[in-house]
Amino acid sequence: MKTVSARTLRALAVPALAAALFATTMSGAFAQDAKPTGVRGTVTSLTGDVLKVHTRDGKDVDVKLAADTPIRGVALANINDIKPDSYVGTAAIPQADGTLKALEVHVFPASMRGAGEGHRAWDLGANSTMTNGTVGSLVGSNGRTITVKYKEGEKKVVIPQDVPIVSLEPGSRAMLVPGTKVVLFAHKDADGSLAANAISAGEHGITPPM
């Protein structure tokens, strides 16, 4: 039997170890990049750092909050609050002519310009997307068709008359009282529990539409 030298064993071990480290690193990266879980429902309690939400589909969900979890208030707005250079987000669905039909529009405050910029899949129905960007122009006499520009491109969005339009503003945990309607996105911690990435909380009984 041919004897393998210690030098040869070391040479074989180095790439094997590198491959193992690469696999471990990539596994961690994929875990961190896992698609967040959307939770939409009504606050039932906030005890310490645990928010309890009764979801729209009848489930009771516990979500952990960190000290710095962003909380945003959601207030009513209207089409006149959408102006050229406004920074907005809109959940929408594609139309046959290549435009998007808005399911909702939310107007960001100046302090949140750039938040979530881009165009991506969303979970507000089949084929829904979310586009965050800067309003480039208002098209038509009623201003209900807008262009939304982001770094990689732009989308033309039609806003039907019955689509909810809201504004976002800085919020706090004081808003998370029983009965408040919330939309939040969360990731799973190592123990399988949900931890909030950000929370949008409706003011004065508003249901966040996004």
C-alpha positions in Angstrom: 0.0 0.0 0.0 1.3 3.4 -1.0 2.1 5.6 2.0 0.8 9.2 1.9 3.2 11.7 3.4 2.2 14.2 6.2 2.9 17.1 3.7 0.4 15.6 1.2 -2.2 15.1 3.9 -1.8 18.8 5.0 -2.1 19.9 1.3 -5.4 18.0 1.0 -6.7 19.2 4.3 -6.4 22.9 3.4 -8.9 23.1 0.5 -11.2 20.7 2.3 -11.3 23.0 5.4 -11.7 26.0 3.2 -14.7 24.4 1.5 -16.3 23.5 4.8 -15.8 27.1 6.1 -17.3 28.4 2.8 -20.3 26.1 3.2 -20.9 27.2 6.8 -20.6 30.9 5.9 -23.0 30.6 3.0 -25.5 28.7 5.1 -25.4 31.5 7.7 -25.8 34.1 4.9 -28.8 32.4 3.5 -30.4 32.1 6.9 -29.9 35.8 7.5 -31.3 36.6 4.0 -34.4 34.4 4.5 -37.6 36.1 3.3 -39.2 38.0 6.2 -42.6 36.9 7.5 -45.4 39.4 7.1 -47.8 39.7 10.1 -51.0 41.7 9.6 -53.5 42.0 12.4 -54.6 43.6 15.7 -52.5 44.1 18.8 -53.8 42.2 21.8 -51.0 43.1 24.2 -47.4 44.3 24.6 -45.7 42.8 27.7 -42.0 43.8 28.0 -40.5 43.0 24.6 -43.2 40.6 23.4 -45.9 41.9 21.1 -49.0 39.7 20.8 -51.0 40.1 17.5 -54.2 38.5 16.5 -53.8 38.1 12.7 -56.3 38.6 10.0 -56.5 34.9 9.4 -57.4 34.2 13.1 -54.0 33.2 14.5 -52.4 34.5 17.7 -48.7 35.4 17.1 -46.0 36.5 19.5 -43.3 38.8 18.1 -40.2 40.0 19.9 -39.2 43.6 19.8 -35.7 45.0 20.2 -34.9 48.3 21.8 -34.3 49.8 18.4 -37.1 48.2 16.4 -38.4 50.9 14.0 -42.1 51.8 14.7 -44.0 54.0 12.2 -47.3 55.6 12.6 -49.8 55.4 9.7 -52.1 58.3 9.2 -54.7 59.1 6.5 -53.5 61.1 3.5 -54.9 61.9 0.0 -53.9 62.3 -3.6 -52.8 65.9 -3.0 -50.1 64.7 -0.6 -48.4 63.0 -3.5 -46.2 65.6 -5.3 -43.2 65.6 -7.7 -40.2 64.6 -5.6 -42.3 63.0 -2.9 -40.7 59.7 -1.6 -43.4 57.1 -1.7 -44.0 53.3 -1.6 -46.8 51.5 -3.4 -48.0 47.9 -3.4 -49.3 47.2 -6.8 -50.2 44.6 -9.5 -49.1 44.6 -13.1 -51.5 45.6 -15.9 -51.6 44.5 -19.5 -50.2 47.8 -20.8 -47.1 47.5 -18.6 -48.2 50.0 -15.9 -48.8 49.1 -12.3 -52.2 49.4 -10.6 -51.8 50.6 -7.0 -53.3 48.6 -4.2 -52.2 51.3 -1.8 -49.8 54.2 -1.6 -47.8 55.4 1.4 -46.0 58.7 1.6 -42.8 58.8 3.5 -41.6 61.8 5.6 -38.4 63.5 4.4 -36.4 61.8 7.2 -37.2 58.4 5.6 -36.2 59.2 2.1 -34.4 56.2 0.6 -36.0 53.6 2.8 -36.4 50.3 1.0 -35.7 51.9 -2.4 -36.4 49.6 -5.3 -38.9 47.3 -6.9 -39.5 43.8 -5.5 -42.1 41.1 -5.0 -44.7 41.7 -2.2 -47.2 39.5 -0.4 -50.4 41.5 -0.8 -52.0 39.2 -3.3 -51.0 37.3 -6.4 -48.3 39.0 -8.5 -48.2 42.0 -6.2 -45.0 44.1 -5.9 -43.7 46.9 -3.8 -42.0 49.9 -5.4 -40.3 52.5 -3.2 -38.9 55.6 -4.9 -39.2 59.3 -5.8 -42.2 60.6 -7.7 -40.9 61.9 -11.0 -44.1 63.3 -12.5 -47.9 63.4 -12.2 -49.6 62.3 -15.4 -53.1 63.3 -16.3 -55.4 66.1 -15.1 -56.3 64.3 -11.9 -52.8 63.4 -11.0 -53.7 59.8 -10.4 -50.9 58.4 -12.6 -47.4 58.8 -11.3 -43.9 57.7 -12.2 -41.9 56.3 -9.4 -38.1 56.4 -9.9 -35.6 54.3 -8.1 -31.9 53.5 -8.7 -32.5 50.6 -11.1 -35.3 52.2 -13.1 -38.8 53.6 -12.8 -42.4 52.4 -12.9 -45.6 54.1 -14.0 -48.3 53.6 -11.4 -52.1 54.2 -11.8 -53.8 55.0 -8.5 -57.6 54.1 -8.7 -60.0 56.4 -6.8 -60.8 53.8 -4.1 -57.2 53.0 -3.3 -56.1 54.0 0.3 -53.4 56.6 0.5 -51.6 57.1 3.9 -48.6 58.9 5.3 -45.9 57.5 7.5 -44.5 59.3 10.5 -42.2 58.4 13.4 -43.9 56.3 16.0 -43.2 54.7 19.4 -44.1 51.7 21.5 -46.8 53.8 23.1 -48.9 53.2 19.9 -48.9 49.5 20.4 -52.0 49.3 22.6 -54.7 46.6 22.4 -56.9 47.2 19.3 -54.2 48.9 17.2 -54.0 47.6 13.7 -50.5 46.8 12.6 -48.5 45.5 9.7 -45.0 44.2 10.6 -42.3 42.1 9.0 -40.3 39.7 11.1 -37.4 37.3 10.9 -36.9 34.0 12.7 -34.3 33.9 15.4 -32.2 30.8 16.0 -34.8 29.4 18.5 -37.6 29.7 15.9 -39.3 32.7 17.5 -40.3 35.8 15.5 -38.4 39.1 15.9 -39.8 42.2 14.3 -37.8 44.1 11.6 -40.1 47.1 11.6 -43.7 47.8 12.6 -46.3 50.1 11.0 -49.1 51.0 13.4 -52.4 52.6 12.4 -53.4 55.8 14.1 -57.0 56.6 15.2 -58.3 53.1 14.1 -56.6 53.1 10.7 -55.7 49.7 9.2 -52.3 50.0 7.5 -53.0 49.1 3.9 -49.5 47.9 2.8 
